[in-house]
């Protein structure tokens, strides 16, 4: 029976793969290996800050500063 089973290819993850998305106000990077999501603020009062260094109150303030930027808001929602 064992020799008659069809062998299925196994999915292989490529180590070191990252995806980056950039909007007007944010740049986010996803590490495919760990699922870790990092973000950098590109514009506004918090420009230059990494999202993981910001308090929840600061992240909420940033969100309120982005009413005309739905793409950046969506990225921030994903991060939160």
C-alpha positions in Angstrom: 0.0 0.0 0.0 2.7 2.5 0.9 4.4 2.3 -2.5 1.0 2.9 -4.2 0.3 6.1 -2.4 0.8 9.2 -4.4 3.3 11.5 -3.0 2.1 15.1 -2.7 4.5 18.0 -3.0 4.9 19.8 0.3 4.7 23.5 0.5 8.0 25.1 1.4 8.2 28.6 2.9 11.2 30.6 1.8 13.0 31.9 4.8 13.6 35.6 5.0 10.6 36.6 3.0 9.1 40.0 3.8 6.2 42.0 2.3 6.2 45.8 2.5 3.2 48.1 2.0 3.6 51.8 1.8 0.8 54.5 2.0 1.0 58.2 2.4 1.4 58.0 6.1 2.6 54.5 7.0 5.1 51.9 5.8 4.4 48.4 7.1 6.6 45.3 6.8 5.3 41.7 7.4 7.8 38.9 8.2 6.4 35.8 6.6 8.4 33.5 8.9 7.2 34.9 12.2 4.1 36.8 11.3 5.6 39.9 13.0 4.2 43.2 11.7 6.3 46.4 12.0 5.3 49.9 11.0 6.9 53.3 10.5 5.0 56.6 10.5 5.9 58.6 7.4 3.9 61.8 8.0 2.2 63.9 10.6 2.9 64.6 14.2 4.4 61.1 14.8 6.6 61.1 11.7 9.7 58.9 12.2 8.2 56.8 15.0 7.9 53.0 14.9 4.4 51.8 15.8 5.7 49.4 18.4 7.2 52.3 20.4 3.9 54.2 20.5 1.4 53.9 23.3 -2.2 53.0 22.6 -3.2 56.6 23.1 -0.7 57.7 20.5 -1.8 55.1 18.1 -5.4 56.2 18.5 -4.4 59.8 18.0 -2.6 58.8 14.8 -5.7 57.1 13.6 -7.8 60.2 14.2 -5.2 62.2 12.2 -5.9 60.1 9.1 -9.5 60.8 8.2 -8.7 61.5 4.5 -6.4 58.5 4.1 -8.4 55.3 4.2 -5.4 53.2 3.1 -3.3 54.3 6.0 -6.2 53.8 8.4 -6.8 50.3 7.1 -3.1 49.5 7.7 -3.2 50.9 11.2 -6.4 48.9 11.9 -4.6 45.7 10.8 -1.7 46.6 13.1 -3.9 47.2 16.1 
